Amino acid sequence: MTDSKDLKKHLLPGKNDDGVCVLVMSEEIDLLGREIRFPDRASLLRMREEGISSLLIGISFLPDIHDLPGNGEKILREHIREKILSFSASSGIPVRIFEPGRNGSEISGNSGDASVSSGSGGRKDVDVSFISGPDGRSEISCIFSRFLSGSDKPAGNVLTEEDVNRSLLIPYIPDLVICCASSRLPEIMIWQTTYSELYFLNKPFPEMTSEDFFRAVGEFRDRKRRYGH
C-alpha cells in the first residue's frame, strides 16, 4: 500500500497534509451520563504549537446497536449528538460531525469554521471533528459499489489506491490513535488507520486530561514509524 505520508497528498487541502492527525477513540457507553470536556482552547493552542493539525474524536457503538428495540439506535445516536452540540456551545469550539447520513456537517460553536485559530495572524488552526460513522467496512464497500455499478468509474476503468483515497467519506489519515479504556480498535476509518500508531490509555475519554493526551503524543514522537514495513 501507499506510504501514509503519500496518502495525505490526496486528502482535502489544508486538512491533514501539513501536520499530525490524532484520533481519540471512545465507547459510546462511556459518554452516557458524562459530559465531554476535552479538548479546551488551551489544549488546542498547544496542539498547534506541537504541529498537530487535526483532532478526531471517534465514537464506537456496540456491535448490536442495530438490534435495539424500536427507535433505540436513533435515540442513542441523537443523545450522543446532543452531547457534542452541548460541548461545542459551552466551549465555543467549532466542530465537524461525521455520522451516518450527516457526514461532515459543521457545528459552528462561536465561530463559523470547524477549525480553531491560535491567534497567530488569524491563521486557522486545529480541525476538531467527532466521528460516529460510517463504519470502515461500509465506507470501503460504498466506494467499491459505486465503482462496480459504473456510477463512479475512474480513468482507465481501474480502481487504484489514489482513487480510494480521494473517495473516502472521512478525509483524514490519523498518525496516532489513542484508544481510551474499554474502546476497541477503531471500527471506523479502517482504511485510513492502516499505518496509524496505537496508544492505549487506561481511562475513559470523559476522564482524559490534556496531560494524558500530550503524554501519548510524546511517546508517539519517540517511536520510529515503519509504515507497515
KAZI-V55925 format. One record per backbone hydrogen bond with DSSP energy under -1.0 kcal/mol. CO is the residue of the C=O (numbers start at 0). NH is the residue of the N-H. If there is no record, write none. Layout:
co={CO:CO}
nh={NH:NH}
//
This chain:
co={2:3:5:6:7:11:19:19:20:20:21:22:23:24:25:27:30:39:40:41:42:43:44:45:46:47:50:52:53:54:55:56:57:59:61:63:64:68:70:71:72:73:74:75:76:77:78:79:80:81:82:83:84:85:86:87:94:95:96:97:98:101:104:106:107:113:118:119:125:126:127:128:129:130:134:135:136:137:138:139:140:141:142:143:144:145:145:153:159:160:161:162:169:174:175:176:177:178:179:186:188:190:192:196:198:200:200:203:204:208:209:210:211:212:213:214:215:216:217:219:225}
nh={6:7:8:9:10:14:52:53:174:175:55:177:57:179:59:30:33:43:44:45:46:47:48:49:51:50:19:126:21:128:23:130:25:27:64:66:67:71:74:75:76:77:78:79:80:81:82:83:84:85:86:87:88:89:90:91:106:129:104:131:101:104:96:94:110:127:120:122:115:54:95:56:97:58:138:139:140:141:142:143:144:145:146:147:148:150:151:156:163:164:165:166:171:196:22:198:24:200:182:135:192:193:195:176:178:180:202:206:207:212:213:214:215:216:217:218:219:220:221:222:228}
//
